Amino acid sequence: MSARLGAATRPTAPASSRLRFLRRNAFKYGSILPLAVFVLVFVAFPVGQLIWMSFGDITLRAGNFMWEFAGIDNFIRMSEDPLFANSLRVTAVFTISGVALTVVLGTFLAFAVDRVVRQAQWLQNILLWPAIVTPVVISVVWLLLLSPQIGLINKILTSLGLPTQTWLGEPTGALVSIILVDVWHWTPVVFLFVYTALRGIDSSIVEAASVDGASYGQRVRHILLPLLTPALVGVTAIRVIMSVKAFDEMYLLTFGGPGNATSVITIYLRSVFFESFDYGYGAALSVTVVLLVIVLMVATLGGRALLRRKARG
């Protein structure tokens, strides 16, 4: 009788295995619990609220926000909005131009520093300086340089007897100016990524190619650049996402003008939310931007996984 009672009170095999699993993984799951709560509260809930707002017509009545179901009207309206189309075009030009220039210049600087001045730590610190300065400070500095009235560049042109330029006063010049400011600001980030990856490459591979008679250009083309491809893809994705959500430089330098020449998607979102107070339509625009960023992230992760698979195979 006692033997039966002991067997009945002894935990069964599945229950015992579950207890061992919980004991082994309690710390692991407990460690990520704060992050999971943070993501749920500060990411999942706001995104869910944004999606809910995008399907409604939101008005302010007697100090209260009133939500009325509008279906997909806000999304249909996007396809008919010329200002939204213009903001997408400007964002595409700004992103493609800025990302391409920063990746090329950052990669060139990484190879130059690695080959010529590897031991010059002070030069590396100077190259990284723009990236650690806040965008607001960067914008003010460049505003003082590019201002038609008090800008340093125009004063230099005047002293040389050359005509002054309205760098931020005409559409093409304003867009080119903010692209160059963005390139100057974020090229150091690309340099840091590529230079770190470059220093992590096994030097014996490069030395073996050099012994076999490969020139420096051949080593870069056939060895170093292929090995740097995952890092280049990753930093390109980061720069694309940063460019899509860029706001500070355009707002402080041009306010989206002249006209709408520098009105990227974030500038247009601000005007819809805080000037037109069209919260439902603004939410629909925001959802579209979030989906665009997600697509870019998925494409980047897929590309990196494909590159790693090819490298292993």
N, C-alpha and C positions, 0 to 999 in steps of 0.2 A: 504493500500500500504506500509506504513511504517512498519507495523507488519511483512509483508512478507519479507521486506528487512532485518529487524533484524534477522528473522529466517534464512535467507540465509547466513548472515555473522557470525552467531553463529557456533562454531565448532561442527561437528557431534560427536556422542557418541564414535565410534571407534577411531577417531582422538584425542579426549579428553583423552581417556584411555591410548593411546600411549604416550601422553605428560606427564601424571601422572607417567607412568612407567619409562620414561626417567628421570624425576625429581628425583624419588626415587632411581634410580640405577646409576645416573650419577657419583657420588663419587666412588661407588664400581668399576664400569668399568674403570673410569679414574685412579683409584689407580693401577690396574693391567696392564694398557696400557704400562708403561715403561718396565715392565717385559716381556710383549708380544713382544715389539720391540726388547729387548735384546735377547730373545730366537730366534726370526726370523733372526736377523743379525748375531749372534755369534753361533747359533746351526743349525738352519734349512738351512741357506745358505751354511755353510761349509760342512754339510752332503750331501746336494744336489750336491755340487761341487765334493765331493769325489765319489759319485755314478757315476757322469758323467765321471770322470777320469777313473773309474774302467772298463768302457766299451771301452776304447781306448788304443792305443799304443802311448805313449808320448815320444818324443825325443827332444833333445836340438840342434837346428840348428841356427848358426849365432847369438847366444845370445837370441833366441826366442824359446819358447816351441811350438812344433808342435803336434797336436792331430789328430790321424787317427783312425777311427772306427774299433774296433777289435771284436765286438760282445761279446760273452762269453768266448773268448779264454783265458783270464786271470784267469777266474774261473776254466776252465778245467785244466789249467796248475797247479793250486793249488793241484788238486787231484793226480798229478804226481810228486810233489815236495817232495823229501825225507827230505829236511831241514825244510819245513813247517810241515810235519808230526812229525818230531823230536821236533820242538818247541811246538806243541800241546801236545805231551806226557810230555815234561818237565813242561809245564804250568799246566797240569792236576795234576802231582805229587806234584808240588810246592803248588798249590791251595788247594788240598784235605788235604795234610799233614799240611800245615800252618794253614788253617782255623780250622781243627779239634783240633789241639793243642791249638790254641789261645782261642777257645770257651770253651774247657774243663778247661784250666788253669784260664781263666778270670772268669768263673763261680765259680770255687773252691775258688779263692781269694775273690770274692764278698761274698760268704757264710762265709768264715773265718773271714773277717773283720767285717761283720755284727754280728757274734756270739761272737767273742773273743775280738776284739779291736775296737768296734764301736766308742768310743770317741777319739780314737787316730788319730786326724786330720793330724798330721805330717806324720804318716805312709801312709795315703791315698795319701798325696801329693807326697811322695816318689814313690809309686806305679804308679802314673800318669806321673812321670817325663819322661820316655822314649817316650811317645806318643806326647809330646810337642816339642821334638827335631826334627829338620829337617832330612830327610833321608840321606842327604849328610854328615852331622855331624856323624850320626849313622854309616854310612859306613866307614868313616875315623877312627872312634874309633875302630871298629871291625877289620879293616885292620891292625891297630897297634897291636891288640891282636893276630890275626891269622897269621900274616906274618911269613913265614918260617925262615927268617933271623933275623928280629928285633922284632918279636912278643913276647909279654909278656908271653903268655901261653907256648911257646917253651922254653923260658928262665927258667921258673919255672920247666918244665920237666927236663931240663939239670941240674939244681941245685939239683934235687932229684935223679940224676943218671939214668933217664929214657930216652929212645930214643925220639928224636924230631919227629914231625909229619908235613907232608905237607898238612895242612888242606885245602888249596885252590888249591893244585897242582895236585890232582887226581880226576877223575870224581865223584865218590860217595861221597868223603869227601867234595868236593866243593858244591854239591847240598845239602847235609845235613847241611853244614855250613850256606848257605844263607837261608835255611828254619828256622834254629834256630835263626838267626839274625832277620828274619821277625817276628818270634813268640815273641822274646824279645821286639821288637819294638812296636807291635800292641796288645799284650795281655792287656795292660792298657785300651785300647779303649773298649774291651769286658767287662773288669772289671767295667768300668764306667757305661756302659749301664745296665748291670745286677744288679749292686749295687743300681743304681737309681731306677730301677723297683722293686727291693726287698724292699727298704725302703718305696715304695709307696703302698705296700700291707697292707690291713687293719689288724692291729695287733690283733683285736678281733677274727678273724678267726683262727689264729694260737693259741691264748690263749685258745679258746674253745676246739680245738683238744688236747691241752696239758692237760686241765682239764679232758677230756675223757680218758686220759691214753696213748695217742699216744707218742711214743718216738721221739727224734729229727730226726732220720733217716726216720721214717714214716711220720713225718710232711713235711720233704723235698721232699720225693718221691711222696706223695699223695696230697699235698696241694701246696707247694711253687713252685715246678718245673712245674706243670700244669698251674699255674697262670703266671709263667714267660715265658711260651712257645711263646707268640707273640713277646716279647722282644728278646728272643733267636733266633727266626726265622729272625727278622729284622736285628740284628747285624750279624748273619751269612751271610745274603745276602750282607750286606755292606762289610764284609771281603772278600767274594768271588769276588765282583767287584774290590775291592782294589788289590787283588792278581792277577786278570787277567791283570790289567793295571800296575802292579809293574814294575819298571825299574831301579830305582836308585841303590839299593843294588847290583843287579846282575852286572850292568855296572861298578860300581866303585870297586867292590870286585873281580870280575872274568872276566869282559868283555865278558861274555857269555861262557867262557871256563872252564876248559881245553877242547879243541876240541869244541864241542857244548853241553857239559854236562849241562850247566846252561843257555842255549840259550832259554829263554822263548819267547813268541810270540812278546812282545814289543822289545826285543833285535833283533829278526829276522827282524821285521819291520824297525828298524833303519838301519840295514845293507842293506836291499833292497832299501830303499830310498836314503841313504847318502853314500853308498859305491858302490852299483851297479847302482845307478841312474835309476832304473827301476820303474818309477813313476806310470805307469798304473797298473803293477802287485802289487806294494805296495798299491795302492788305493784299489784294489780288496781284498787284505789281510785285510786292515783296515775296509772295509765294513763288512767283515766276523766277525771281532772282535766286531764291533758295534752291529751287529745282535745277536751275542752270549750274549753280555751284556743285550740287550733288552729282550731276552728270559729269562735270569736269573731274571731280574726285574719283568717281567710279572708273572713268576712262583712264585716269592716271594710274590707279592701283592695278587695273587690268593690264596696262602697258608695261608696268614694272614687273608684274608677275610673268608676263610673256617673255620679257627680256631675260629674266632669271632662268626661266625654263630653257630658253635657247642656249644660254651660257652653260647650263649644266649638261644639256644634251649634246 
